[in-house]
């Protein structure tokens, strides 16, 4: 795999979700893990690879939390002024993409609620994107997956060896993301960033994901992550 070649990567750090399933007094990206907000952990982990030059926060309208966490973070990548997210993930991506410096050639989209992507995971997905043009971290699926209808009746059993559960950061050439966002008509149906690339006809490679790179969606996810880090 191609390694150690110059890349100028900007991260779109998506933190505009309301986190309704998580509950609590604060949005989930500001929930505390080891006494610090999840988003602070994410920022520090993303800074581990020197190819990441900029981090563009994409926040919910009226976010009153992010300015408070900036004082907790000392990292090499430049944290750009936050932009406001859109009605869905793809619109938030578009808003963040438009705010990036012109020098940013590659874009990595990461969920602020995935607080601990390891240095190895980030390095592998950046290396894979450099080689293939776009890459996402993924984990093999161990459970049997069935497709069901609206009445929860099984329609078919999917071949497990062909399935992966994908994570973030999802990385691609900036021009690919920009073109995909321009070409796809209905943006609200896309739950991840690579789906936009796939719809636009761009190839996406799957690099190795990690169990600990789990998205915190519920309070149970947070308790699980805390227990894993303790052990």
FENJOFEN-V777175 format. One line per field, one symbol per residue. ss: DSSP state (H for helix, E for strand, - for the rest). burial: + if it has 16 or more other ideal C-beta (glycine too) atoms within 10 Angstrom, else -. Layout:
ss: ???
burial: ???
//
This chain:
ss: --------EEEEEEE------------HHH-EE--EEHHHHHHHHH-----EEEEEEEE------HHHHHHH-----EEEEEEE----HHHHHHHHHHH------EEEEEE-------HHHHHHHHHHHHHH-EEEEEEE-----EEE-----EEEE--HHH-EEEEEEEEEEHHHHHHHHHH---------HHHHHHH-----EEEE----------HHHHHHHHHHHH-
burial: ------+-+++++++++-+--+----+++++-+---+++++++++++++-++++++++++--+--+--+---+---+-++-++-++-++++++++++-++---+-++++++++++++---++-+++++++-++++++++--------------------------+++++++++-++++++--+--+--+-++++++----+-++++-++--++-++---++--+------
//
